[in-house]
Amino acid sequence: MGAKWSAEAPPRPPHRRWGLAGLALLPAALACAENPGEVQLPADPRSIACDLPAEFLASSPVGRNGVPALEDPEFVAADPLPQNAYLRDDDRVLGVFLDDRPLAVPHNILWYHEIVNLNRGGRRIAVTYCPLTGSSLGFDRAGVRGDSFGVSGFLFMNNLIMYNRGRPESFWPQMFGEARCGADPGRRLARIPLFEMSWLAWKTLYPETRVVSSEANISRNYAVNPYGDYESLGNEAFLYPNMPPPDRRRPAKERVLGLPSAGPEESGIAFPFLALEEQEGSWTTVETRWRGMRVVIFWSDRRAGGGAFRPLHPVTGEALSFRADPLREIVDEASGSQWSIAGEAIGGEMAGLRLEAVADAHVAFWGAWAAFHPETRLWEG
């Protein structure tokens, strides 16, 4: 059976663009505030050029650094977790490889911190998650002024706006991955692939993984989601009303694995979690074309996640084809090797090889994805 695609959403009208000085404070307070009620605007907002529609900008009452980014937190072994009892098997984590070593940054940590700046072996990266848009992205911080990101307290369409800690400052909406206000307008950050899945899935695939310790901040109870049922499918509302008209093709809080648009010439593609779960069997592969190249999606109900990869032999560059196998998860047709949803061969003659991950692919709530990519195509099985 061929894939089903929904009709594209109607185009959105253009919006006025103002500077950060036009932001209005909203009364709602985030449960994770470091200094509730304290709001710090940039030293001179009038000096900051900003290319964002003003009606979708907001400022949270917690202010700059009210949600404190973490700098090189302690990582501990996955088993046992004597001081990390906050993490349950079905909690979601962001897996990342640094120097070929697997690390896990749980949503539980990122509910309270949103940005984790990591420095390993000469690499400078930021693992980021916005609880309001459900979006998880990794960035290379090389060359960023100040070499570190913080949480600005500003939001664009409910999405985290990061700021670089050096002078002069720029403001970086997370889902754009580029500076839209300040000193470096239009500068894009290189992406780092993240693999989002359940904690049980990640530590099963990589038992040697290390994970952020609960000692990251002793004033937080990382076992408790401060946003309550905000991300439940029955809750269609975003915390702030500064959003475009909703795209009703999927529930607003359904997670999608998305391939971003490449400007007006090519729309993005969204793969809804529920549509993937509806496929026969526990493992699914979907091949598509994006930005002129073949891309394959690996998905697992059991792992509660998946990833996007270039289906090319990691050594020879030969084109590969994949299929879901009820007994061996995902296999390639050429060698019959078994592959994980993190794009690694875990059995057969290719064991130990990894596919090239599509770094731009990431997970977000459908309502946020559709707002940032209004012309997106929607895969429906």
DRENDO-1510 file (C-alpha; in Angstrom, 1 decimal, always signed):
<recs>
REC; n; res; u; v; w
REC; 1; MET; +0.0; +0.0; +0.0 .
REC; 2; GLY; +1.3; +3.5; -0.9 .
REC; 3; ALA; +1.8; +6.2; +1.7 .
REC; 4; LYS; -1.1; +8.5; +2.4 .
REC; 5; TRP; -0.4; +12.3; +2.6 .
REC; 6; SER; -2.9; +14.9; +3.7 .
REC; 7; ALA; -3.6; +18.1; +1.8 .
REC; 8; GLU; -1.3; +21.0; +2.7 .
REC; 9; ALA; -2.6; +23.6; +5.2 .
REC; 10; PRO; -3.8; +26.9; +3.7 .
REC; 11; PRO; -1.1; +29.6; +3.5 .
REC; 12; ARG; -0.8; +32.0; +6.4 .
REC; 13; PRO; -0.9; +35.8; +5.9 .
REC; 14; PRO; +2.2; +37.9; +6.4 .
REC; 15; HIS; +2.7; +39.5; +9.8 .
REC; 16; ARG; +4.2; +42.8; +11.0 .
REC; 17; ARG; +7.7; +42.6; +12.4 .
REC; 18; TRP; +8.7; +44.6; +15.5 .
REC; 19; GLY; +11.7; +44.7; +17.8 .
REC; 20; LEU; +12.0; +43.1; +21.2 .
REC; 21; ALA; +11.0; +46.4; +22.7 .
REC; 22; GLY; +7.4; +45.6; +21.7 .
REC; 23; LEU; +7.1; +42.5; +23.9 .
REC; 24; ALA; +4.3; +42.5; +26.5 .
REC; 25; LEU; +4.5; +40.7; +29.8 .
REC; 26; LEU; +1.9; +37.9; +30.3 .
REC; 27; PRO; +0.6; +37.1; +33.8 .
REC; 28; ALA; +1.0; +33.3; +33.8 .
REC; 29; ALA; +4.0; +32.0; +35.8 .
REC; 30; LEU; +6.0; +28.9; +35.1 .
REC; 31; ALA; +6.3; +26.4; +37.9 .
REC; 32; CYS; +10.1; +26.1; +37.3 .
REC; 33; ALA; +10.9; +29.8; +38.0 .
REC; 34; GLU; +14.2; +30.6; +39.6 .
REC; 35; ASN; +13.0; +34.1; +40.6 .
REC; 36; PRO; +9.2; +34.3; +40.2 .
REC; 37; GLY; +8.0; +37.7; +39.1 .
REC; 38; GLU; +11.4; +39.0; +38.1 .
REC; 39; VAL; +11.7; +40.1; +34.5 .
REC; 40; GLN; +14.9; +41.4; +33.0 .
REC; 41; LEU; +14.7; +42.9; +29.5 .
REC; 42; PRO; +17.9; +43.4; +27.4 .
REC; 43; ALA; +19.9; +46.4; +28.5 .
REC; 44; ASP; +18.8; +48.4; +25.5 .
REC; 45; PRO; +16.0; +46.7; +23.6 .
REC; 46; ARG; +15.8; +49.6; +21.1 .
REC; 47; SER; +19.2; +48.8; +19.8 .
REC; 48; ILE; +18.3; +45.2; +18.9 .
REC; 49; ALA; +17.1; +44.6; +15.4 .
REC; 50; CYS; +14.5; +41.7; +15.4 .
REC; 51; ASP; +13.0; +39.8; +12.5 .
REC; 52; LEU; +10.1; +38.1; +14.2 .
REC; 53; PRO; +6.3; +38.8; +14.0 .
REC; 54; ALA; +5.5; +40.8; +17.2 .
REC; 55; GLU; +2.1; +39.2; +17.7 .
REC; 56; PHE; +3.8; +35.8; +18.3 .
REC; 57; LEU; +6.3; +37.1; +20.8 .
REC; 58; ALA; +5.9; +36.9; +24.6 .
REC; 59; SER; +8.0; +37.3; +27.7 .
REC; 60; SER; +7.6; +34.9; +30.6 .
REC; 61; PRO; +7.4; +36.4; +34.1 .
REC; 62; VAL; +10.5; +34.4; +35.2 .
REC; 63; GLY; +12.8; +36.6; +33.2 .
REC; 64; ARG; +16.3; +36.0; +31.9 .
REC; 65; ASN; +17.9; +32.9; +33.4 .
REC; 66; GLY; +14.8; +32.3; +35.5 .
REC; 67; VAL; +14.9; +28.9; +33.9 .
REC; 68; PRO; +18.6; +28.2; +34.5 .
REC; 69; ALA; +20.6; +26.4; +31.8 .
REC; 70; LEU; +23.0; +23.8; +33.0 .
REC; 71; GLU; +26.7; +23.9; +32.3 .
REC; 72; ASP; +28.4; +20.5; +32.1 .
REC; 73; PRO; +26.3; +18.7; +34.7 .
REC; 74; GLU; +27.6; +15.5; +36.3 .
REC; 75; PHE; +26.7; +12.3; +34.4 .
REC; 76; VAL; +26.4; +8.9; +36.1 .
REC; 77; ALA; +26.1; +5.3; +35.1 .
REC; 78; ALA; +22.7; +4.0; +33.9 .
REC; 79; ASP; +22.7; +1.0; +36.3 .
REC; 80; PRO; +22.4; +1.3; +39.2 .
REC; 81; LEU; +21.1; +4.9; +39.7 .
REC; 82; PRO; +21.4; +5.4; +43.4 .
REC; 83; GLN; +21.0; +9.1; +43.3 .
REC; 84; ASN; +18.9; +9.2; +40.1 .
REC; 85; ALA; +15.7; +7.6; +41.2 .
REC; 86; TYR; +13.9; +10.4; +39.5 .
REC; 87; LEU; +14.1; +8.6; +36.2 .
REC; 88; ARG; +11.4; +6.0; +35.3 .
REC; 89; ASP; +11.6; +3.5; +32.4 .
REC; 90; ASP; +8.9; +5.3; +30.4 .
REC; 91; ASP; +10.3; +8.8; +30.9 .
REC; 92; ARG; +11.6; +10.3; +27.6 .
REC; 93; VAL; +15.2; +11.0; +27.1 .
REC; 94; LEU; +17.4; +12.7; +24.4 .
REC; 95; GLY; +20.2; +10.4; +23.4 .
REC; 96; VAL; +23.4; +11.9; +22.0 .
REC; 97; PHE; +26.8; +10.6; +21.0 .
REC; 98; LEU; +29.9; +12.6; +22.0 .
REC; 99; ASP; +33.3; +11.1; +21.1 .
REC; 100; ASP; +31.2; +8.0; +20.2 .
REC; 101; ARG; +30.1; +7.7; +23.8 .
REC; 102; PRO; +26.3; +7.6; +24.5 .
REC; 103; LEU; +24.9; +10.1; +26.8 .
REC; 104; ALA; +21.3; +10.6; +27.9 .
REC; 105; VAL; +19.7; +14.0; +28.8 .
REC; 106; PRO; +16.1; +13.3; +30.2 .
REC; 107; HIS; +13.1; +15.4; +29.6 .
REC; 108; ASN; +12.9; +15.5; +33.4 .
REC; 109; ILE; +16.0; +17.5; +33.6 .
REC; 110; LEU; +15.0; +19.7; +30.7 .
REC; 111; TRP; +11.6; +20.5; +32.1 .
REC; 112; TYR; +13.5; +22.7; +34.6 .
REC; 113; HIS; +16.5; +23.8; +32.6 .
REC; 114; GLU; +15.7; +23.7; +28.8 .
REC; 115; ILE; +19.3; +23.9; +27.8 .
REC; 116; VAL; +22.3; +21.7; +28.8 .
REC; 117; ASN; +25.6; +23.1; +27.5 .
REC; 118; LEU; +28.2; +20.2; +27.2 .
REC; 119; ASN; +31.9; +20.4; +26.6 .
REC; 120; ARG; +33.6; +17.1; +25.7 .
REC; 121; GLY; +36.8; +16.3; +23.9 .
REC; 122; GLY; +36.9; +19.6; +22.1 .
REC; 123; ARG; +33.2; +19.6; +21.2 .
REC; 124; ARG; +30.9; +22.3; +22.4 .
REC; 125; ILE; +27.2; +21.4; +22.0 .
REC; 126; ALA; +23.9; +22.4; +23.4 .
REC; 127; VAL; +21.1; +19.8; +24.1 .
REC; 128; THR; +17.8; +21.7; +24.2 .
REC; 129; TYR; +14.2; +21.0; +24.9 .
REC; 130; CYS; +11.3; +23.4; +25.1 .
REC; 131; PRO; +8.5; +22.0; +27.3 .
REC; 132; LEU; +5.9; +24.4; +25.8 .
REC; 133; THR; +6.4; +23.2; +22.2 .
REC; 134; GLY; +7.7; +19.7; +22.9 .
REC; 135; SER; +10.7; +20.4; +20.6 .
REC; 136; SER; +14.1; +18.7; +21.1 .
REC; 137; LEU; +17.2; +19.9; +19.1 .
REC; 138; GLY; +20.9; +19.7; +19.5 .
REC; 139; PHE; +23.3; +22.4; +18.3 .
REC; 140; ASP; +27.0; +22.9; +17.8 .
REC; 141; ARG; +28.1; +25.9; +19.8 .
REC; 142; ALA; +31.4; +26.4; +17.9 .
REC; 143; GLY; +32.1; +30.1; +17.2 .
REC; 144; VAL; +29.1; +31.3; +19.2 .
REC; 145; ARG; +29.9; +34.5; +21.1 .
REC; 146; GLY; +30.5; +33.6; +24.7 .
REC; 147; ASP; +30.5; +29.9; +23.8 .
REC; 148; SER; +27.4; +29.2; +25.8 .
REC; 149; PHE; +23.6; +29.5; +25.6 .
REC; 150; GLY; +21.1; +30.7; +28.3 .
REC; 151; VAL; +17.3; +30.9; +28.5 .
REC; 152; SER; +16.3; +34.4; +27.6 .
REC; 153; GLY; +12.8; +34.4; +29.1 .
REC; 154; PHE; +11.4; +35.4; +25.6 .
REC; 155; LEU; +9.2; +33.1; +23.6 .
REC; 156; PHE; +8.3; +33.0; +20.0 .
REC; 157; MET; +5.1; +31.0; +19.3 .
REC; 158; ASN; +5.6; +29.5; +22.7 .
REC; 159; ASN; +9.0; +28.3; +21.7 .
REC; 160; LEU; +12.2; +28.8; +23.7 .
REC; 161; ILE; +14.4; +31.7; +22.6 .
REC; 162; MET; +18.0; +31.1; +23.6 .
REC; 163; TYR; +20.6; +33.9; +23.9 .
REC; 164; ASN; +24.3; +33.7; +23.6 .
REC; 165; ARG; +26.2; +34.7; +26.8 .
REC; 166; GLY; +28.8; +36.8; +25.0 .
REC; 167; ARG; +28.7; +40.3; +23.8 .
REC; 168; PRO; +27.1; +41.5; +21.6 .
REC; 169; GLU; +24.1; +39.3; +22.2 .
REC; 170; SER; +21.8; +37.5; +19.7 .
REC; 171; PHE; +18.5; +35.8; +20.3 .
REC; 172; TRP; +17.9; +32.4; +18.8 .
REC; 173; PRO; +14.4; +30.8; +18.6 .
REC; 174; GLN; +15.1; +27.1; +19.1 .
REC; 175; MET; +12.9; +25.7; +16.3 .
REC; 176; PHE; +14.5; +28.0; +13.8 .
REC; 177; GLY; +18.0; +27.2; +15.0 .
REC; 178; GLU; +19.3; +30.6; +13.9 .
REC; 179; ALA; +19.7; +34.1; +15.2 .
REC; 180; ARG; +16.6; +36.3; +14.5 .
REC; 181; CYS; +17.4; +39.3; +16.8 .
REC; 182; GLY; +20.6; +41.0; +17.8 .
REC; 183; ALA; +24.1; +41.0; +16.5 .
REC; 184; ASP; +24.1; +37.9; +14.2 .
REC; 185; PRO; +20.8; +38.0; +12.3 .
REC; 186; GLY; +20.4; +35.0; +10.0 .
REC; 187; ARG; +23.3; +33.0; +11.4 .
REC; 188; ARG; +22.4; +29.3; +11.5 .
REC; 189; LEU; +23.7; +26.8; +14.0 .
REC; 190; ALA; +25.0; +23.5; +12.9 .
REC; 191; ARG; +22.7; +20.7; +14.2 .
REC; 192; ILE; +23.7; +17.7; +16.3 .
REC; 193; PRO; +21.5; +14.6; +15.9 .
REC; 194; LEU; +19.4; +13.7; +18.9 .
REC; 195; PHE; +17.6; +10.4; +19.4 .
REC; 196; GLU; +14.4; +10.8; +21.4 .
REC; 197; MET; +12.9; +7.7; +23.0 .
REC; 198; SER; +12.0; +6.1; +26.3 .
REC; 199; TRP; +14.7; +5.8; +29.0 .
REC; 200; LEU; +14.2; +2.0; +28.9 .
REC; 201; ALA; +14.8; +1.9; +25.2 .
REC; 202; TRP; +18.0; +4.0; +25.3 .
REC; 203; LYS; +19.6; +2.1; +28.2 .
REC; 204; THR; +18.6; -1.2; +26.5 .
REC; 205; LEU; +20.4; -0.2; +23.3 .
REC; 206; TYR; +23.3; +1.4; +25.2 .
REC; 207; PRO; +23.7; -0.1; +28.7 .
REC; 208; GLU; +27.1; +1.7; +29.0 .
REC; 209; THR; +25.3; +5.1; +28.6 .
REC; 210; ARG; +25.7; +7.8; +31.2 .
REC; 211; VAL; +22.8; +10.1; +32.2 .
REC; 212; VAL; +22.5; +13.4; +33.9 .
REC; 213; SER; +22.6; +13.1; +37.7 .
REC; 214; SER; +19.8; +14.2; +39.9 .
REC; 215; GLU; +22.4; +16.4; +41.7 .
REC; 216; ALA; +22.2; +18.8; +38.7 .
REC; 217; ASN; +20.2; +21.1; +41.0 .
REC; 218; ILE; +19.3; +20.1; +44.5 .
REC; 219; SER; +16.3; +22.5; +44.6 .
REC; 220; ARG; +14.4; +20.6; +41.9 .
REC; 221; ASN; +12.3; +17.4; +42.2 .
REC; 222; TYR; +13.0; +15.9; +38.8 .
REC; 223; ALA; +10.5; +13.2; +39.3 .
REC; 224; VAL; +7.6; +15.7; +39.0 .
REC; 225; ASN; +6.7; +17.5; +35.7 .
REC; 226; PRO; +6.0; +21.1; +36.7 .
REC; 227; TYR; +3.7; +21.5; +33.7 .
REC; 228; GLY; +1.2; +18.9; +34.9 .
REC; 229; ASP; -1.0; +17.5; +32.1 .
REC; 230; TYR; +0.1; +20.2; +29.6 .
REC; 231; GLU; +1.4; +17.7; +27.1 .
REC; 232; SER; -1.6; +15.4; +27.2 .
REC; 233; LEU; -3.5; +14.8; +23.9 .
REC; 234; GLY; -6.6; +16.1; +25.5 .
REC; 235; ASN; -5.1; +19.5; +26.2 .
REC; 236; GLU; -5.1; +21.5; +23.0 .
REC; 237; ALA; -4.1; +24.8; +24.6 .
REC; 238; PHE; -0.6; +26.3; +24.6 .
REC; 239; LEU; +0.5; +28.2; +27.7 .
REC; 240; TYR; +0.6; +31.5; +25.9 .
REC; 241; PRO; -2.0; +32.6; +23.3 .
REC; 242; ASN; +0.6; +34.1; +20.9 .
REC; 243; MET; +0.1; +31.4; +18.2 .
REC; 244; PRO; -1.2; +31.3; +14.6 .
REC; 245; PRO; -4.6; +29.8; +13.9 .
REC; 246; PRO; -4.3; +26.1; +14.8 .
REC; 247; ASP; -3.9; +23.4; +12.1 .
REC; 248; ARG; -6.6; +20.8; +13.1 .
REC; 249; ARG; -5.2; +18.0; +11.0 .
REC; 250; ARG; -3.8; +16.3; +14.1 .
REC; 251; PRO; -4.1; +16.9; +17.9 .
REC; 252; ALA; -2.1; +20.0; +19.0 .
REC; 253; LYS; +0.0; +18.0; +21.5 .
REC; 254; GLU; +0.6; +14.9; +19.4 .
REC; 255; ARG; +4.3; +14.5; +18.9 .
REC; 256; VAL; +5.6; +14.3; +15.4 .
REC; 257; LEU; +9.0; +13.5; +14.0 .
REC; 258; GLY; +9.6; +16.2; +11.5 .
REC; 259; LEU; +11.8; +17.1; +8.6 .
REC; 260; PRO; +11.9; +20.9; +8.4 .
REC; 261; SER; +11.0; +23.0; +5.3 .
REC; 262; ALA; +13.7; +24.3; +3.1 .
REC; 263; GLY; +12.2; +27.6; +2.4 .
REC; 264; PRO; +9.3; +28.3; +0.0 .
REC; 265; GLU; +10.7; +25.9; -2.6 .
REC; 266; GLU; +10.2; +22.7; -0.5 .
REC; 267; SER; +7.7; +22.0; +2.3 .
REC; 268; GLY; +8.6; +20.1; +5.5 .
REC; 269; ILE; +7.3; +16.6; +6.3 .
REC; 270; ALA; +5.7; +15.5; +9.6 .
REC; 271; PHE; +5.4; +11.9; +10.8 .
REC; 272; PRO; +2.9; +11.8; +13.6 .
REC; 273; PHE; +3.6; +9.3; +16.4 .
REC; 274; LEU; +0.0; +8.0; +16.5 .
REC; 275; ALA; +0.0; +7.4; +12.7 .
REC; 276; LEU; +3.3; +5.5; +13.1 .
REC; 277; GLU; +1.9; +3.5; +16.0 .
REC; 278; GLU; -1.1; +2.5; +13.8 .
REC; 279; GLN; +1.1; +0.6; +11.4 .
REC; 280; GLU; +1.1; -3.2; +11.5 .
REC; 281; GLY; +3.8; -4.6; +13.8 .
REC; 282; SER; +6.0; -2.9; +16.5 .
REC; 283; TRP; +8.6; -1.7; +14.0 .
REC; 284; THR; +8.1; +0.6; +11.0 .
REC; 285; THR; +10.2; +1.9; +8.2 .
REC; 286; VAL; +9.1; +4.7; +5.8 .
REC; 287; GLU; +11.2; +6.0; +2.9 .
REC; 288; THR; +10.6; +9.5; +1.5 .
REC; 289; ARG; +12.4; +12.2; -0.4 .
REC; 290; TRP; +13.4; +15.4; +1.3 .
REC; 291; ARG; +15.7; +18.2; +0.0 .
REC; 292; GLY; +16.4; +16.1; -3.1 .
REC; 293; MET; +17.7; +13.1; -1.2 .
REC; 294; ARG; +16.4; +9.8; +0.0 .
REC; 295; VAL; +15.6; +9.6; +3.7 .
REC; 296; VAL; +14.4; +6.6; +5.7 .
REC; 297; ILE; +12.4; +6.8; +9.0 .
REC; 298; PHE; +12.9; +4.1; +11.6 .
REC; 299; TRP; +10.2; +3.8; +14.2 .
REC; 300; SER; +9.4; +1.5; +17.1 .
REC; 301; ASP; +6.3; +1.4; +19.3 .
REC; 302; ARG; +8.3; -0.5; +21.9 .
REC; 303; ARG; +11.0; +2.1; +22.0 .
REC; 304; ALA; +8.5; +5.0; +21.9 .
REC; 305; GLY; +10.6; +6.8; +19.3 .
REC; 306; GLY; +12.5; +6.7; +16.1 .
REC; 307; GLY; +14.9; +8.6; +13.9 .
REC; 308; ALA; +15.6; +9.8; +10.3 .
REC; 309; PHE; +18.6; +8.6; +8.4 .
REC; 310; ARG; +20.2; +8.6; +4.9 .
REC; 311; PRO; +19.9; +5.0; +3.6 .
REC; 312; LEU; +23.5; +4.7; +2.4 .
REC; 313; HIS; +26.1; +2.1; +3.4 .
REC; 314; PRO; +28.2; +3.8; +6.1 .
REC; 315; VAL; +31.5; +2.7; +4.3 .
REC; 316; THR; +30.8; +2.3; +0.6 .
REC; 317; GLY; +28.0; +4.9; +0.2 .
REC; 318; GLU; +25.9; +2.3; -1.6 .
REC; 319; ALA; +22.2; +2.8; -1.5 .
REC; 320; LEU; +20.4; +0.6; +1.0 .
REC; 321; SER; +16.8; -0.5; +1.4 .
REC; 322; PHE; +15.2; -1.4; +4.7 .
REC; 323; ARG; +12.1; -3.2; +6.0 .
REC; 324; ALA; +10.5; -3.9; +9.3 .
REC; 325; ASP; +10.9; -7.5; +10.5 .
REC; 326; PRO; +8.7; -8.8; +13.3 .
REC; 327; LEU; +11.5; -10.9; +14.7 .
REC; 328; ARG; +14.6; -8.9; +14.0 .
REC; 329; GLU; +13.2; -5.3; +14.3 .
REC; 330; ILE; +14.6; -3.6; +11.2 .
REC; 331; VAL; +16.8; -5.2; +8.5 .
REC; 332; ASP; +18.5; -4.1; +5.3 .
REC; 333; GLU; +17.8; -6.0; +2.2 .
REC; 334; ALA; +21.4; -6.2; +1.0 .
REC; 335; SER; +23.0; -8.0; +4.0 .
REC; 336; GLY; +20.1; -8.9; +6.3 .
REC; 337; SER; +21.8; -7.0; +9.1 .
REC; 338; GLN; +19.7; -5.9; +12.0 .
REC; 339; TRP; +19.4; -2.2; +12.8 .
REC; 340; SER; +18.2; -0.2; +15.8 .
REC; 341; ILE; +16.0; +2.9; +15.7 .
REC; 342; ALA; +19.2; +4.9; +16.5 .
REC; 343; GLY; +20.5; +3.9; +13.1 .
REC; 344; GLU; +23.1; +1.4; +14.3 .
REC; 345; ALA; +23.6; -2.1; +13.0 .
REC; 346; ILE; +23.2; -4.4; +16.0 .
REC; 347; GLY; +23.5; -7.7; +14.3 .
REC; 348; GLY; +24.8; -9.2; +11.0 .
REC; 349; GLU; +27.8; -8.4; +8.9 .
REC; 350; MET; +27.3; -4.6; +9.3 .
REC; 351; ALA; +27.2; -4.8; +13.1 .
REC; 352; GLY; +28.7; -1.7; +14.7 .
REC; 353; LEU; +28.3; +0.5; +11.7 .
REC; 354; ARG; +26.0; +3.6; +11.9 .
REC; 355; LEU; +23.9; +5.3; +9.3 .
REC; 356; GLU; +24.2; +9.0; +8.9 .
REC; 357; ALA; +21.5; +10.6; +10.9 .
REC; 358; VAL; +19.6; +13.6; +9.4 .
REC; 359; ALA; +20.6; +16.2; +12.0 .
REC; 360; ASP; +17.8; +18.6; +11.1 .
REC; 361; ALA; +15.1; +16.0; +11.9 .
REC; 362; HIS; +13.5; +16.6; +15.3 .
REC; 363; VAL; +10.5; +15.9; +17.5 .
REC; 364; ALA; +7.9; +18.6; +18.4 .
REC; 365; PHE; +4.2; +18.9; +19.3 .
REC; 366; TRP; +2.2; +19.0; +16.1 .
REC; 367; GLY; +0.7; +22.4; +17.0 .
REC; 368; ALA; +4.1; +23.9; +17.2 .
REC; 369; TRP; +5.5; +22.1; +14.2 .
REC; 370; ALA; +2.6; +23.3; +12.0 .
REC; 371; ALA; +3.1; +26.9; +13.3 .
REC; 372; PHE; +6.8; +26.9; +12.3 .
REC; 373; HIS; +6.2; +24.9; +9.1 .
REC; 374; PRO; +2.7; +25.9; +7.9 .
REC; 375; GLU; +3.1; +24.4; +4.5 .
REC; 376; THR; +4.2; +21.0; +5.9 .
REC; 377; ARG; +3.2; +17.7; +4.3 .
REC; 378; LEU; +1.6; +15.3; +6.8 .
REC; 379; TRP; +2.3; +11.6; +6.5 .
REC; 380; GLU; -0.7; +9.5; +7.5 .
REC; 381; GLY; +0.4; +5.9; +6.9 .
</recs>
